[in-house]
Every structure is written in C-alpha cells, then in structure tokens.
Amino acid sequence: MSIFLIAVMLDRPAITMRNVALAALAILVVAPESLFDPSFEMSFAAVIALVAFYEWLTNRKRQYLPDVSPAWRGVRWSGALVFGAGLTTLIAGTAVAPFAVYHFHRMTHFGLVANMIAAPLVSLLIMPMALLSLIAMPFGLEAWPLQVMGYGIELMVGAAQWVASWPGAVSILPRISGTALALIVLGGLWLCLWQTRMRALGLVIAAAGLALAPAGQRPDVLIEREGATAALRGSQGDLIFPPATAATYSIENWLLADGDDRDAGTLPENSAFRCDPLGCIGRVKGKTVALVREVGALEEDCRVADIVVAPFTVGKHCRAARVIVDRRMLKEQGAHALYIEGLSIRTETVAKARGNRPWANPAESK
C-alpha cells in the first residue's frame, strides 16, 4: 500500500506489475526469509494474478453499448459488480491454491460463495465503519462505529464458519514436492508477466508441475523427533499408530501430509501394534519395528526387531537390529522417515533435507 500511495502522489499508475515487484523487493531486502513464508507467497501470488488479469482486461478493445435507461444501467452495474467480485475471487483462489496445498495440504471448494458473502460486508459495513471510527476518534466518539464494525466482522466470520461446515467444503490432499510447486509457480509467473502470445507457454510449464504433483513413494515408518511416537504404513496405505496415541502436532501433520482427513484425537483403537508397558512391536513390509519405551525391553526387542526406536540412548547394546533410531540420532538428525525398498531400508531425516545452514547446529547437518 505504501508503494501504491507513493505512486499516486507522484501521479503514476498505482496498480501495476512494476509496483507489485517494487513492494516484493522492499520486503525481501528487509526480510529475505519471507520468500519461504506462506503469507508472503500467497499474498503476492493473488496480487500478481489479479493485476495481470486486469491489465490484460484493460488493454482489450472495449465495446461501447448504446445509452439505456438509468434503471437498466443500475441493473447492469450491479451485475458487473457481482460478476467482478466472483471473478476476482476465482482468480485469487486459483493463484493461492498450489501454496495452500503445499504448506497446509488443504483445498477449499466453496471459497467463492464465502467471499461473495464477505465482500459486501467488508465494502459496505466493515471498512466504512473503520474509516468513520478514525474520523470520530479525535472527538472521543469512536465507540459506536467500532461496535458496528465488530458486528460486521462477527457476521463475516460466522459466514466463513457456516460455509466451511458444508459437506465437502475442504479436501485434504497429500503433500506435493518442491519441484512440482516450483514448476507451477514458474508457469504462473510466465503466464502473468509475459505480454505476447508466448505467455501461453506458462500453461505448459504449470501443467508439467501438476503432472509431478501426485505423491510418489510415501514413507513406511515415521518417527517423531523425541522418539516417543512412531507410525507404520498399513496394508491399506494409511498410517497406523500405537494404541492410545495422543493427538500431537507431529501426528496431525503426518496425517495432513499423507492426505488423511482422520481426526488425530479420535484415531481407532484397533492397531497393528502389539503393546505392553515396556513398548510396542509392529510389522511393515515384512520388517519388524520395535518402539521401546523402557530400557528393560531393549534386550528382547533388539533380538527380534529390524528397526528399533527408543527415546533414550541405546549405545552398543543393540547390535542385531539393522536400523537404530535413538535419542542421540534424533537429537543430531531430527525426525526420521524410513522407506523399505525390498531388502534395503532407506532413511531420510530433517537435517539431511535441510542441509547445512548457518543457523543449524553443525552436528545436525552432517
């Protein structure tokens, strides 16, 4: 908004792609890490798409309609207003959808309806009352316009909650790769920034990203960073947790990244794990996984398990297991994902995926 207002004061076009680029550059100079912030990505994706569309619309040849009655002009103006609001919502929603799926694994389907309800509330009630409260503030009379503004906000939030409660309002989608997102973003930018017919190539690039979007191989074993919880891939492809697993942040994100819409707080009690007070044993793709909770179970579990997970340091007391993920490994490498590929077991960790970064503990980036 600062960039746009400066453009207005200098008698320059305000809503242009150049000004959007200047605003993005100003933010990145001050906070370069914002490039990976969902808020930055989604905000600028929506603005770039809208500016590109309306610039294209402005450059088209206009068809001038004959004069009509004032009543008909009012009807036509109202229709154009509704159509414009709907089209704006559709364009912005399409632009932010890849980022919503990548970061939050969710896609909404009735955003157009919610925005069609919210837009009049914002334009005709909330923002006018906000402006009126600023005007009234020096006179100490801002209380009642702020109260009316609050009612408008409550109505807007209520409308959003109502639409979100509709069946099928939200789909949970599995994670997409960074490569797929990069291609979709590159295709979108090409489509928005190019001014000739070559802009159609952006659709091809974005389509290539969409083709890569479906999830590939999914991990067979997931281990959270404290080693207290693990999940196995069931025969039906869903994640299986030990009985009485609490709904932690890790569990919720594992389910979301897997495209699983189950509530982490109401997971079924029937489980492929066999548990006792000392730990749990489970099997996945012919491999035995032991989730050890007490040191007393370590000797027995190490004899039978291919993969041993423990929230304490195992040391040299577990030589038979092929893969050991203990407290020392988790502290150095973070959460683990294991892929069982025939006779081999491949390990991916947070530290390996993150790489060597100045802010990371050197031990965590080996």
Secondary structure, DSSP 8 states (H G I E B T S, - for coil): -HHHHHHHHTT--SSSHHHHHHHHHHHHHH-GGGGG-HHHHHHHHHHHHHHHHHHHHHHS---------HHHHHHHHHHHHHHHHHHHHHHHHHHHHHHHHHHH-EEES-HHHHHHHHHHHIIIIIHHHHHHHHHHGGGT--HHHHHHHHHHHHHHHHHHHHHHTSTTSEEE-B---HHHHHHHHHHHHHHHH--SGGGGHHHHHHHHHHHH-S--S--SEEE-TTSS-EEEE-TTSSEE--TT----HHHHHHHHHBT----GGG--S--S-EEETTEEEEEETTEEEEEE-SGGGHHHHHHH-SEEE-SS--TTS--S-SEEE-HHHHHHH-SEEEEEETTEEEEEEHHHHH-S-TTS-GGGG-
